[in-house]
């Protein structure tokens, strides 16, 4: 008889006598994860399977370790049914075994009409309706964690586990159709759920911003290049640049600020809710409820980037990779989110995070490459200037007249003239 596979489900609940504020950081340390990552990738999707295995003893050891820090987990048989997503409080949760949903419905914790969808399918239906398993879906890939060192079993302790298992995140389950699976519609006015399935992270946003910067750079380079040419011609002719050129420079800088503001504010508050860079990367700007923002809010978001840029080491920008809703500092100030294109009130919510396209990584590399080229060019120019200065000094030394010899010759000539006279 073949062994039955079981799944360990993290319910998101805390054991009596424990405080959630202490339990989740302790569980994150046990899983060797950052607390924010635990929150974004597990707690916001709980209940969720964190481990599948045929080794029931190993799963029980893991369960004991979670219980030692106060986290509630449940063991579920996977003999029947498939892994499914379930809609809880308007948000897709999971994946979890089908048997787990059945047990929750029988206990009365969930209604029998609760919506579920097989992993890899976009077909959501009430639980009581028979579910057809999705074809060609790797069910093991749907589990949040798929590797646990078997030799690191936690000791049964009332405080902290004796050993910490090393765990790594797995890839999201691929959809059997080209379109990503989607969940039930989000209620209008409800806050967007946290997590990377809904919100775009730092690197995708950085790629979009890099492309927008390239688009804006073209007219700016033309204008400032023309002004630099006029200034150079005036300097070569020996004329002063004059107040008119200085006025043009001032207007050009003002135009650059106004142009950037209108570019971002008009596009992000427009029908597509995205700049060209964001559209290419498949993301858009919304308010906290996933709705289109006004021009005024988009304006506040744009000028909020000034505050974001003031924060040292780019931390204000990096918050987009750390916070639950992937918000940078200016997003928090304007109460906006940057979400994937398909996220919209009244439409199905996604259940799988879109992959970063290859050209996104190319765009991300451009600023780094440009910085390296800039430093290399600066170093080359400095070395050339130093070399030119050294050559000029050498030439001046060789061309300097010998004043001592010249004076002696003059004196000799004068003496000869006197003697002859």
C-alpha positions in Angstrom: 0.0 0.0 0.0 1.4 3.3 -1.0 1.9 5.9 1.7 -0.7 8.7 1.8 0.6 12.2 1.2 -0.4 14.8 3.9 -0.3 18.6 4.0 0.5 20.8 6.9 -1.8 23.9 6.8 -1.0 27.1 8.6 -4.4 28.4 9.7 -3.3 31.9 10.7 -4.6 31.5 14.2 -2.8 31.7 17.5 -2.9 29.2 20.3 -4.5 30.3 23.6 -2.1 32.0 26.0 0.1 33.4 23.1 0.2 36.9 21.7 0.1 37.4 17.9 2.6 40.2 18.1 5.1 37.7 19.5 4.0 34.6 17.7 4.6 35.6 14.1 8.1 37.0 14.5 9.0 33.8 16.4 7.5 31.7 13.6 9.4 33.8 11.0 12.6 33.1 12.8 11.7 29.4 13.0 11.1 29.3 9.2 14.3 31.5 8.6 12.2 34.2 7.0 11.9 38.0 7.4 8.7 38.8 9.4 7.5 41.0 6.6 7.9 38.2 4.1 6.0 35.8 6.4 3.2 38.3 6.6 3.1 39.1 2.9 3.5 35.6 1.5 1.8 33.4 4.2 -0.4 35.2 6.7 -2.2 37.3 4.1 -3.0 34.0 2.3 -3.8 31.8 5.4 -5.0 29.2 5.6 -2.3 27.9 3.3 -0.4 24.7 2.9 3.2 25.2 4.0 4.4 21.6 3.5 3.4 18.4 1.7 5.0 15.1 2.4 4.4 11.4 2.7 6.6 11.4 5.8 3.9 12.0 8.5 6.5 12.0 11.3 8.4 14.9 9.7 5.2 16.9 9.3 4.3 16.3 13.0 7.7 17.5 14.1 7.2 20.6 12.0 3.8 21.0 13.6 5.2 20.7 17.1 7.8 23.4 16.3 5.1 25.8 15.1 3.0 25.0 18.2 6.0 25.7 20.4 5.9 29.3 19.3 2.1 29.6 19.4 1.1 29.1 15.8 -1.9 26.9 14.9 -1.4 24.3 12.1 -3.4 21.3 11.0 -2.5 18.1 9.3 -4.7 17.1 6.4 -4.8 14.0 4.2 -4.4 14.4 0.5 -5.9 11.0 -0.4 -8.8 12.7 -2.2 -9.3 15.9 -4.0 -6.9 18.5 -5.2 -5.3 21.7 -3.8 -7.8 24.5 -4.1 -8.0 28.3 -3.5 -10.8 29.4 -1.3 -12.5 32.8 -1.0 -12.4 34.0 2.6 -13.6 37.5 3.5 -13.5 38.5 -0.2 -9.9 37.5 -0.6 -8.5 34.3 -2.3 -6.6 32.2 0.3 -4.6 29.1 0.0 -3.9 26.8 -1.7 -5.1 24.2 0.8 -6.2 20.5 0.4 -9.8 19.9 -0.7 -10.2 17.9 2.5 -9.4 20.9 4.6 -12.2 22.9 3.1 -14.6 20.0 3.6 -13.7 19.7 7.3 -14.2 23.5 7.8 -17.6 23.3 6.1 -18.7 20.3 8.2 -17.6 22.0 11.4 -19.6 25.1 10.5 -16.6 27.4 10.4 -17.3 28.1 6.7 -20.6 28.1 4.8 -21.3 25.3 2.3 -21.6 27.9 -0.4 -18.0 29.2 0.0 -16.3 29.6 -3.4 -13.3 27.5 -4.3 -11.2 27.1 -7.4 -8.8 24.3 -8.3 -5.2 25.5 -8.5 -4.4 26.3 -12.1 -8.1 26.9 -13.0 -10.0 30.2 -13.3 -13.3 28.4 -12.7 -14.7 29.5 -9.3 -17.8 27.8 -8.0 -19.5 27.0 -4.7 -18.0 24.2 -2.6 -21.0 21.9 -3.0 -20.6 21.8 -6.8 -18.2 19.0 -7.8 -14.8 20.3 -8.9 -13.0 19.0 -11.9 -9.3 18.7 -11.2 -7.1 21.0 -13.3 -5.0 19.2 -15.9 -1.3 19.3 -16.1 -0.8 21.2 -12.9 2.1 20.4 -10.6 0.3 20.3 -7.3 3.6 20.3 -5.3 4.5 23.6 -6.9 1.4 25.2 -5.3 2.8 24.8 -1.8 4.4 27.8 -0.2 7.3 25.8 1.1 8.6 22.6 -0.5 12.0 21.9 1.1 12.6 21.0 4.7 15.8 19.5 6.1 14.6 16.2 7.6 17.5 16.1 10.1 16.4 19.4 11.7 13.4 18.3 13.7 12.3 20.6 16.5 12.3 19.5 20.1 9.0 19.6 21.9 9.3 22.6 24.1 6.9 25.1 25.6 9.1 28.1 24.6 11.1 27.8 21.4 12.0 24.9 19.1 15.4 23.4 19.5 16.2 23.3 15.8 15.1 25.5 13.0 14.2 23.9 9.6 15.5 25.6 6.5 12.8 26.3 4.1 12.7 27.9 0.7 9.9 29.4 -1.4 8.6 27.5 -4.4 7.3 29.0 -7.7 3.6 29.7 -8.1 1.6 27.0 -9.9 1.4 27.5 -13.6 -2.0 28.0 -15.2 -3.2 25.4 -17.7 -4.4 28.2 -20.0 -2.5 31.3 -21.2 -4.6 33.5 -18.9 -3.7 33.6 -15.2 -6.3 32.1 -12.9 -8.6 34.6 -11.3 -10.7 34.7 -8.2 -14.1 36.2 -7.4 -14.7 39.9 -7.8 -13.6 42.2 -5.1 -16.3 44.3 -3.5 -16.4 47.9 -4.5 -14.9 50.2 -1.8 -13.1 47.3 -0.1 -9.4 47.7 0.6 -7.0 45.8 -1.6 -5.6 42.7 0.0 -1.9 42.6 0.7 0.5 40.4 -1.1 2.6 40.1 -4.3 -0.2 38.5 -6.2 -2.1 41.8 -6.3 0.6 44.4 -5.9 3.7 45.0 -8.2 7.0 44.8 -6.4 10.1 47.0 -6.5 11.9 45.6 -9.5 8.9 45.7 -11.8 8.2 49.3 -10.8 11.8 50.2 -11.3 11.8 48.8 -14.8 8.7 50.9 -15.6 10.3 54.0 -14.2 13.5 53.4 -16.2 11.5 53.3 -19.4 9.5 56.4 -18.5 12.8 58.2 -17.7 14.2 57.3 -21.2 11.0 58.7 -22.8 11.2 61.9 -20.9 15.0 62.2 -21.5 14.7 62.6 -25.2 13.0 66.0 -25.4 15.1 67.2 -22.4 18.3 66.3 -24.1 17.2 68.1 -27.3 16.4 71.3 -25.4 19.4 71.4 -23.2 21.7 70.3 -26.0 20.5 73.2 -28.1 21.1 75.7 -25.2 24.5 74.2 -24.6 25.4 74.7 -28.3 24.3 78.3 -28.2 26.3 79.0 -25.1 29.4 77.3 -26.7 29.1 79.4 -29.8 28.8 82.6 -27.7 31.8 81.7 -25.7 33.9 80.8 -28.8 33.1 84.2 -30.4 34.2 86.0 -27.2 30.7 87.2 -26.5 29.0 86.9 -23.1 26.1 84.4 -23.1 23.8 87.2 -22.2 20.6 87.3 -20.1 18.5 85.7 -22.8 20.3 82.4 -22.8 20.2 82.3 -19.0 16.5 83.0 -19.1 16.1 80.1 -21.6 18.0 77.8 -19.2 15.7 78.8 -16.4 12.6 78.2 -18.5 14.0 74.8 -19.6 14.5 73.6 -16.0 10.9 74.8 -15.1 9.6 73.1 -18.3 11.4 69.8 -17.3 9.6 69.8 -13.9 6.2 70.8 -15.3 6.6 68.3 -18.2 7.5 65.4 -15.8 4.6 66.3 -13.5 2.0 66.4 -16.4 3.5 63.2 -17.9 3.0 61.2 -14.7 -0.1 62.8 -13.3 -2.1 62.8 -16.6 -1.2 59.2 -17.5 -1.7 57.8 -14.0 -5.1 59.5 -13.6 -6.1 58.7 -17.2 -8.2 55.9 -18.6 -5.3 53.4 -18.5 -4.1 54.5 -15.0 -0.5 54.0 -16.1 2.4 55.7 -17.8 3.7 54.1 -21.0 6.4 52.4 -18.9 3.9 51.0 -16.5 1.6 49.8 -19.3 4.4 47.9 -20.9 5.2 46.3 -17.6 1.5 45.4 -17.0 0.9 47.5 -13.9 -1.1 50.6 -13.0 -1.8 53.1 -10.2 -5.0 52.9 -8.1 -6.2 54.1 -4.8 -6.3 51.8 -1.7 -9.6 50.3 -3.0 -8.2 49.5 -6.5 -10.1 52.4 -8.2 -8.9 55.0 -10.6 -7.2 58.0 -8.9 -7.9 61.7 -9.6 -5.5 64.2 -11.2 -5.1 65.9 -7.8 -4.1 62.6 -6.1 -1.8 61.8 -9.0 -0.2 65.3 -8.5 0.3 64.7 -4.8 1.8 61.3 -5.6 4.3 62.9 -8.0 5.5 65.6 -5.7 5.6 63.2 -2.9 8.5 61.6 -4.7 10.6 64.6 -3.6 10.2 63.4 0.0 10.9 59.9 -1.0 14.1 60.9 -2.7 15.3 62.8 0.3 15.5 59.7 2.5 19.1 58.4 2.5 20.1 55.2 0.7 16.9 55.1 -1.3 15.0 53.6 1.6 11.9 55.5 0.6 11.8 53.8 -2.7 12.8 50.4 -1.3 9.7 50.3 0.8 8.0 49.1 -2.3 9.7 45.8 -1.9 9.1 45.4 1.9 5.6 46.6 2.7 2.5 44.4 2.5 0.9 46.4 -0.3 4.3 47.1 -1.9 3.9 50.9 -1.3 6.8 53.3 -1.6 6.8 56.3 0.7 5.0 58.6 -1.8 2.3 55.9 -2.2 1.7 55.9 1.5 1.5 59.7 1.5 -1.0 59.7 -1.4 -2.8 56.5 -0.3 -2.2 54.8 -3.7 -1.1 51.4 -4.8 0.7 50.0 -7.9 -1.1 46.8 -8.9 -1.2 44.4 -11.8 -3.3 45.4 -14.7 -6.1 42.8 -14.1 -6.8 44.0 -10.5 -10.0 46.0 -10.6 -13.2 46.2 -8.5 -16.0 44.1 -10.0 -13.5 41.9 -11.9 -12.0 38.5 -10.8 -9.0 38.8 -8.5 -5.8 37.1 -9.6 -4.5 34.0 -7.8 -1.1 33.7 -9.5 1.6 36.4 -9.6 2.6 37.3 -13.2 6.3 36.6 -14.0 8.7 39.4 -14.7 9.2 39.7 -18.5 12.7 39.4 -19.8 12.7 43.0 -21.0 12.0 44.1 -17.5 15.4 42.9 -16.4 17.0 44.6 -19.4 15.4 47.9 -18.3 16.5 47.3 -14.8 20.1 46.9 -16.0 20.2 50.1 -18.0 20.6 52.6 -15.1 23.3 50.4 -13.6 25.1 50.3 -17.0 24.6 54.0 -17.5 26.2 54.7 -14.1 29.2 52.5 -14.9 29.7 54.3 -18.2 29.4 57.7 -16.5 32.1 56.8 -14.0 34.3 55.3 -16.6 33.9 58.4 -18.8 34.6 60.7 -15.9 37.8 58.7 -15.0 38.9 58.8 -18.7 38.4 62.5 -18.9 40.3 63.2 -15.7 43.2 61.1 -16.8 43.3 63.0 -20.1 43.2 66.3 -18.4 46.0 65.3 -16.1 48.1 64.1 -19.0 47.5 67.3 -20.9 48.6 69.3 -17.9 51.8 67.3 -17.5 52.7 67.7 -21.2 52.1 71.5 -21.0 54.4 71.8 -18.1 57.1 69.8 -19.9 56.8 72.0 -23.0 57.0 75.2 -20.9 60.2 73.9 -19.2 61.9 73.2 -22.6 60.9 76.6 -24.1 62.0 78.8 -21.2 65.1 81.0 -22.2 68.4 80.7 -20.3 68.5 84.2 -18.8 72.0 83.7 -17.3 73.6 82.9 -20.7 71.8 85.8 -22.4 72.9 88.3 -19.9 76.6 87.1 -20.1 76.5 87.4 -23.9 75.2 91.0 -23.7 77.8 92.0 -21.2 80.6 90.5 -23.3 79.4 92.3 -26.4 79.3 95.6 -24.5 82.8 95.1 -23.2 84.1 94.4 -26.6 82.6 97.5 -27.9 84.2 99.6 -25.2 87.7 98.1 -25.8 87.4 98.7 -29.6 86.5 102.3 -29.0 
